[in-house]
Amino acid sequence: MKLSPAEILLTERFVLVDDHLTRDGTGERIEVLINSYLQRLTSASDGWDTLYCDPADGRFWELVYPESHMHGGGPRELRCLATDQAATKYGEGFVLKRRCAGK
């Protein structure tokens, strides 16, 4: 399950099924991507946001919780970051030296 070059944002939604909130298909895809495809690089100092790299094209991806006030951090968002954005948040030296395996 790869990310297409045109993809830049995946936003999870919770849906009510049989009186229980569950992840939608995008949430399930995010789970597979972060556990089986994307390479985890580091976490932000607050411990919530995580930086990943796509081994196919070297793009940086960040897993964030935009509704962090919700129980469990709320729905997740996986968004593509430009190198300068990743460097600003996660450290220029770290990001500029880091390369994905295969890239």
N, C-alpha and C positions, 0 to 999 in steps of 0.2 A: 504494500500500500504506500505509494509515493505521493508526494505533493507535486502538483503540476506547476510549471513556471508562472502561470497566470494567477495562482493562488497567493494571497497575501494575508488573509484573515480567516480564521475558523472560530466561530462563537458557539459555545455550548448553550443549550436551553434545557430547562427542566420541564417535563411534561407530567401531568397527573394521569396515572394509570392505576385503576382499582384502588383509589384513595391513597396512592403512594407517589411521591415525586421520584421520577427516574430520569436518567440522561436521555437526550434525544440521539439520533444517529450521528450528529456532529460530535457530541460528547464521547460517544463510543469510538469514533475515529480518532479523536485527540488522544484517547487512552492508548490505542494501538500505536499511534505514531510515537508517543513519548516513551513507551515501554519496549517497542520492537524495531523502530526504524531510525528516529532521530538520535543523534549522539548528544548526550548531556555534557555540557561544558562546565557550568558553575551556577551558583545561586547568588542572588542579590544579598546584600548585608542584612536585610530584614528577614531573610529566610523564606519569603513567599514566592517571589518571582524567580524563574529559572531560565537560563540561556541554553539553547540547543543549536545544533548545526545539522543541516541536511547534507548527508554524505554524497548525494548525487550532484548537487550544484554548488555547495559551499555556503548557501545562504544561512544567515542567522535567524533563529526563531525563538520567541520568548513566550513562555507560559505565564499568564497573569490571571489574577482574580479581580476583575473590575467591580464586582459586587461584594467586596470582602467583608462588608458589614453583615452579610447573611451567615447563617449557621454553616459551619464547615468551609467558609470562604466563598460560597455561592458558585455559580457557573464559571467555568474556565474559558479563557480565550487564548488561542495560539496565534501569534501575529509575527509576521516577517519584519525583521529590523535591518535597516541599513547598517553598514559597518560602523559609521560614525555614531549612530545611536547606541549600538552595542558597546562601543568603546567608552562613551560618556557614562553609561550606567554601570558597566561591569569592569572598567579599567582599560585604558588604552593599551598599555603594555601587554596585558593578558590577551585581549581580543586580537590585536594586530599580529601577535606571534602564534596564535592558535589557528590550526588548520584542521579541517575534518580529515579523517582517514579516507584515502582515495582521492583527495583533492590537493 
